[in-house]
């Protein structure tokens, strides 16, 4: 049973390092965040500029001659054209960051002023931007609108799904300059570098023990297990060599277990077993509060938070203190 529990916890390693590199709710892979911000900018500029106009029905449309996007007013097209010209006339006086529209600068200024216009009605958290507020609300509703087409796992934001897909594609864009080890996200590379520097920044307030990885502090001290075998790439620790060997497939990309129906491969038999429920329609987890049947335990846990209102994002220090508090 302990081995199965370790395997189950290990399945969360990719998401743990992706979504909460150091157990903070808002952290994510910088590349994914950049891509998300670019997506927001594209949506932002969706309503803007052009040099020729045409009538569609009774409405005049202004169309960009470079990319074909059309707008209902000339001023919107004018703003849009800055995407092509590179003109960024609105600059933040505090940090120097520039924007193509005054509205974007206004939203950005909330970072410096601390202004938070959006308040969560469920937990009272104040949030500065509408997009972040929408994402935050998904922690309460359990909504995960972005689903991996290969394994069925769902995520609350598009950027996290994009990072997750690297597990399937094998893409590892971040390389250690000292040993050549490659990683699929920058957070893992940053954590790996501590192996070379010897840095152990995570210290237990109760016993003073230091850890190189936040996940090692959380796991080892929360559960009281020893770290006899530690993954040198991400810091995950195990009590036996076999568990570490299975875990290493997350990094090597080895997937020896294949679904005979669709050809999708997995790095462990339990993952394949869970996947086959997509084909069989088996839903072994039933909510005792509303009767809903769910196929995967992770989705079941997400669903239960709708009823309990539980916030799964707790700090490492709080988890670790459970060991000392008994």
C-alpha positions as CSV (number, residue, x, y, z in Angstrom):
1,X,0.0,0.0,0.0
2,X,2.9,2.4,0.8
3,X,4.3,1.8,-2.7
4,X,1.0,2.6,-4.3
5,X,0.7,5.7,-2.3
6,X,4.1,6.8,-3.4
7,X,3.2,6.1,-7.0
8,X,0.0,8.2,-6.6
9,X,1.8,11.1,-5.1
10,X,4.5,10.8,-7.7
11,X,1.9,11.2,-10.5
12,X,1.4,14.8,-9.3
13,X,5.1,15.7,-9.6
14,X,4.9,17.3,-13.0
15,X,1.9,19.5,-11.9
16,X,3.5,20.2,-8.5
17,X,6.6,21.7,-10.1
18,X,4.6,23.4,-12.9
19,X,1.9,25.1,-10.9
20,X,3.6,25.5,-7.6
21,X,7.3,25.4,-8.0
22,X,7.8,26.6,-4.5
23,X,4.2,25.9,-3.3
24,X,2.8,29.3,-4.2
25,X,-0.5,29.5,-6.0
26,X,0.3,32.2,-8.4
27,X,3.7,30.8,-9.7
28,X,3.9,29.0,-13.0
29,X,6.4,28.3,-15.7
30,X,7.7,31.7,-17.0
31,X,7.5,30.6,-20.6
32,X,3.9,29.5,-20.2
33,X,3.1,32.8,-18.4
34,X,4.6,34.7,-21.2
35,X,2.5,32.8,-23.7
36,X,-0.6,33.4,-21.6
37,X,0.2,37.2,-21.4
38,X,0.7,37.2,-25.2
39,X,-2.7,35.5,-25.6
40,X,-4.3,38.2,-23.3
41,X,-2.7,40.9,-25.4
42,X,-4.0,39.4,-28.6
43,X,-7.5,39.2,-27.1
44,X,-7.0,42.8,-25.9
45,X,-6.1,44.0,-29.4
46,X,-8.9,42.1,-30.9
47,X,-11.1,45.1,-31.2
48,X,-8.8,47.5,-33.2
49,X,-7.5,49.5,-36.6
50,X,-7.3,49.9,-40.6
51,X,-6.7,52.0,-43.6
52,X,-9.6,51.0,-45.8
53,X,-13.2,50.6,-44.8
54,X,-16.1,48.6,-46.1
55,X,-19.8,48.3,-45.3
56,X,-21.1,44.9,-44.2
57,X,-24.9,45.2,-44.1
58,X,-25.5,48.6,-42.5
59,X,-22.2,48.6,-40.4
60,X,-18.9,50.1,-41.6
61,X,-15.9,47.9,-40.9
62,X,-12.2,49.0,-40.8
63,X,-9.8,46.3,-41.9
64,X,-6.1,45.9,-41.2
65,X,-4.3,45.5,-44.5
66,X,-1.5,43.5,-42.8
67,X,-3.4,40.7,-41.1
68,X,-7.0,41.1,-42.2
69,X,-8.6,41.8,-38.7
70,X,-11.5,44.2,-38.9
71,X,-13.0,46.6,-36.4
72,X,-16.1,48.7,-36.1
73,X,-14.3,52.0,-35.5
74,X,-11.2,53.6,-36.9
75,X,-9.7,54.3,-33.5
76,X,-9.7,50.6,-32.6
77,X,-7.8,49.9,-35.9
78,X,-5.3,52.7,-35.0
79,X,-4.5,50.9,-31.7
80,X,-4.3,47.6,-33.5
81,X,-1.7,48.8,-36.0
82,X,0.8,49.3,-33.2
83,X,1.0,45.5,-33.0
84,X,2.6,45.6,-36.5
85,X,4.5,48.9,-36.2
86,X,6.0,48.1,-32.8
87,X,4.9,51.5,-31.5
88,X,4.5,51.3,-27.7
89,X,3.8,54.9,-26.6
90,X,2.4,54.4,-23.0
91,X,5.2,53.9,-20.5
92,X,5.0,53.1,-16.8
93,X,7.0,55.7,-14.9
94,X,7.8,53.3,-12.1
95,X,9.3,50.3,-13.9
96,X,9.7,51.5,-17.5
97,X,7.4,48.8,-19.1
98,X,5.6,50.1,-22.1
99,X,2.1,49.4,-23.6
100,X,0.3,50.1,-26.8
101,X,-2.9,51.2,-25.1
102,X,-3.6,53.5,-22.1
103,X,-6.1,51.0,-20.7
104,X,-3.3,48.3,-20.6
105,X,-1.1,50.8,-18.7
106,X,-3.9,51.5,-16.3
107,X,-4.3,47.8,-15.5
108,X,-0.5,47.4,-15.1
109,X,-0.3,50.3,-12.6
110,X,-2.3,48.2,-10.1
111,X,0.8,46.1,-9.6
112,X,2.6,49.2,-8.2
113,X,-0.4,50.8,-6.4
114,X,-1.6,47.6,-4.9
115,X,-5.1,48.4,-6.1
116,X,-7.3,45.3,-6.2
117,X,-10.7,45.9,-7.7
118,X,-12.0,42.3,-7.7
119,X,-13.0,40.5,-4.5
120,X,-13.7,36.8,-4.3
121,X,-17.2,36.4,-2.8
122,X,-16.2,33.0,-1.4
123,X,-12.9,33.6,0.4
124,X,-12.6,37.4,0.3
125,X,-9.3,37.4,-1.5
126,X,-8.7,40.7,-3.4
127,X,-7.3,40.5,-6.9
128,X,-6.0,43.2,-9.2
129,X,-6.9,41.9,-12.7
130,X,-10.1,40.4,-14.1
131,X,-8.3,37.6,-15.8
132,X,-6.6,36.5,-12.6
133,X,-9.9,36.8,-10.8
134,X,-11.6,34.4,-13.3
135,X,-8.7,31.9,-12.9
136,X,-8.9,32.2,-9.1
137,X,-12.6,31.5,-9.0
138,X,-11.9,28.1,-10.6
139,X,-10.2,27.0,-7.4
140,X,-13.7,27.2,-5.8
141,X,-15.8,25.9,-8.6
142,X,-13.4,23.1,-9.6
143,X,-13.7,24.2,-13.2
144,X,-10.8,23.0,-15.4
145,X,-11.7,24.0,-19.0
146,X,-8.4,23.0,-20.6
147,X,-8.2,19.3,-21.2
148,X,-5.2,17.3,-22.5
149,X,-6.4,15.3,-25.5
150,X,-3.8,12.6,-24.9
151,X,-4.4,11.6,-21.2
152,X,-7.7,13.4,-20.3
153,X,-6.1,15.5,-17.5
154,X,-7.7,18.9,-17.1
155,X,-6.3,22.3,-16.0
156,X,-7.6,25.6,-14.9
157,X,-5.5,27.7,-17.3
158,X,-4.2,27.3,-20.8
159,X,-0.6,28.0,-20.0
160,X,-0.5,25.0,-17.5
161,X,-1.9,22.7,-20.2
162,X,0.8,23.9,-22.6
163,X,3.5,23.0,-20.1
164,X,1.8,19.7,-19.4
165,X,1.9,18.8,-23.1
166,X,5.7,18.6,-22.9
167,X,5.3,15.4,-20.9
168,X,3.8,13.8,-24.0
169,X,5.9,15.5,-26.7
170,X,9.2,15.0,-24.8
171,X,10.1,18.7,-25.3
172,X,12.8,19.8,-22.8
173,X,13.7,23.4,-23.7
174,X,15.6,24.2,-20.5
175,X,19.2,22.9,-20.3
176,X,21.6,22.9,-17.4
177,X,24.8,24.7,-18.5
178,X,26.9,22.6,-16.1
179,X,25.9,19.1,-16.7
180,X,23.7,19.2,-19.8
181,X,20.6,17.8,-18.2
182,X,17.4,19.1,-19.9
183,X,14.1,20.0,-18.3
184,X,10.6,20.7,-19.6
185,X,10.1,23.8,-17.4
186,X,12.3,26.5,-16.0
187,X,11.2,25.9,-12.4
188,X,12.7,22.4,-12.5
189,X,16.0,23.7,-13.9
190,X,16.2,26.3,-11.2
191,X,15.6,23.6,-8.5
192,X,18.2,21.3,-10.2
193,X,20.9,24.1,-10.1
194,X,20.9,23.8,-6.3
195,X,22.5,20.4,-6.8
196,X,25.5,22.2,-8.3
197,X,25.5,25.2,-5.9
198,X,24.8,23.2,-2.8
199,X,22.1,25.7,-1.8
200,X,19.5,24.4,0.7
201,X,17.1,27.3,1.2
202,X,14.1,25.4,2.8
203,X,14.6,25.2,6.5
204,X,12.3,23.7,9.1
205,X,11.3,26.2,11.7
206,X,11.0,23.5,14.3
207,X,14.0,21.3,13.9
208,X,16.3,23.4,11.8
209,X,16.9,20.8,9.1
210,X,17.6,22.3,5.6
211,X,16.3,21.0,2.3
212,X,17.4,21.6,-1.3
213,X,13.9,21.3,-2.6
214,X,10.6,22.5,-1.2
215,X,8.9,19.3,-2.2
216,X,11.4,17.3,-0.1
217,X,10.7,19.5,2.9
218,X,7.0,19.1,2.4
219,X,7.0,15.4,1.7
220,X,9.7,14.1,4.1
221,X,8.6,16.0,7.1
222,X,4.9,16.0,6.6
223,X,4.8,12.2,6.2
224,X,7.8,11.4,8.4
225,X,9.4,9.3,5.7
226,X,13.1,9.1,5.0
227,X,14.6,10.3,1.8
228,X,16.9,7.3,1.1
229,X,16.6,7.7,-2.7
230,X,16.3,11.2,-4.1
231,X,15.7,12.3,-7.7
232,X,18.6,14.5,-8.7
233,X,16.4,16.3,-11.2
234,X,13.4,17.5,-9.2
235,X,14.1,16.5,-5.6
236,X,11.4,14.0,-5.1
237,X,12.4,11.4,-2.5
238,X,11.6,7.8,-2.0
239,X,12.2,5.0,0.5
240,X,13.1,2.4,-2.1
241,X,15.1,2.3,-5.3
242,X,12.2,0.8,-7.3
243,X,9.9,3.7,-6.7
244,X,12.7,6.1,-7.8
245,X,13.3,4.1,-11.0
246,X,9.6,4.3,-11.9
247,X,9.6,8.0,-11.1
248,X,12.6,8.7,-13.4
249,X,10.4,7.8,-16.4
250,X,8.8,11.2,-15.9
251,X,12.1,12.8,-16.8
252,X,13.4,10.3,-19.4
253,X,10.1,10.1,-21.3
254,X,10.0,6.3,-21.2
255,X,6.5,5.0,-21.6
256,X,6.4,1.2,-21.8
257,X,2.7,0.7,-21.1
258,X,0.5,1.2,-24.2
259,X,-3.3,1.4,-24.6
260,X,-4.4,-1.3,-27.1
261,X,-7.4,0.8,-28.1
262,X,-5.9,4.2,-29.0
263,X,-2.2,3.7,-28.8
264,X,-1.5,6.2,-26.0
265,X,1.5,5.2,-23.9
266,X,2.1,5.6,-20.2
267,X,5.1,5.4,-17.8
268,X,3.4,3.1,-15.3
269,X,0.6,0.4,-15.3
270,X,-1.6,2.3,-12.9
271,X,-1.8,5.2,-15.3
272,X,-2.8,2.9,-18.2
273,X,-5.5,1.3,-16.0
274,X,-6.9,4.8,-15.1
275,X,-6.8,5.8,-18.8
276,X,-8.8,2.7,-20.0
277,X,-11.8,4.0,-18.0
278,X,-12.1,6.6,-20.8
279,X,-12.8,3.8,-23.2
280,X,-14.8,1.5,-20.9
281,X,-16.9,4.3,-19.3
282,X,-16.1,3.0,-15.8
283,X,-16.7,5.6,-13.1
284,X,-15.7,4.0,-9.7
285,X,-15.9,7.2,-7.6
286,X,-19.3,8.3,-6.4
287,X,-20.0,11.6,-4.6
288,X,-22.0,10.8,-1.5
289,X,-23.5,14.3,-1.4
290,X,-24.9,14.6,-4.9
291,X,-24.6,11.1,-6.3
292,X,-22.4,12.1,-9.3
293,X,-20.2,9.3,-10.7
294,X,-16.6,10.2,-11.7
295,X,-14.0,8.2,-13.5
296,X,-10.8,9.5,-12.0
297,X,-9.8,10.1,-8.4
298,X,-8.2,13.5,-9.1
299,X,-11.4,14.7,-10.8
300,X,-13.4,13.3,-7.8
301,X,-11.3,15.3,-5.4
302,X,-11.8,18.5,-7.5
303,X,-15.5,17.8,-7.5
304,X,-15.7,17.4,-3.7
305,X,-14.2,20.9,-3.2
306,X,-17.4,22.2,-4.7
307,X,-19.2,20.9,-1.6
308,X,-16.6,21.4,1.0
309,X,-15.2,24.8,-0.1
310,X,-11.7,23.4,0.6
311,X,-8.8,25.5,-0.6
312,X,-6.1,23.0,-1.7
313,X,-3.3,25.6,-1.9
314,X,-1.7,25.5,1.5
315,X,1.8,26.5,2.3
316,X,4.7,24.2,2.9
317,X,5.3,25.5,6.3
318,X,1.8,24.7,7.5
319,X,2.0,21.1,6.1
320,X,5.4,20.6,7.7
321,X,4.2,21.8,11.1
322,X,1.7,18.9,11.3
323,X,4.7,16.7,12.0
324,X,5.7,18.7,15.0
325,X,2.2,19.4,16.3
326,X,1.4,15.6,16.2
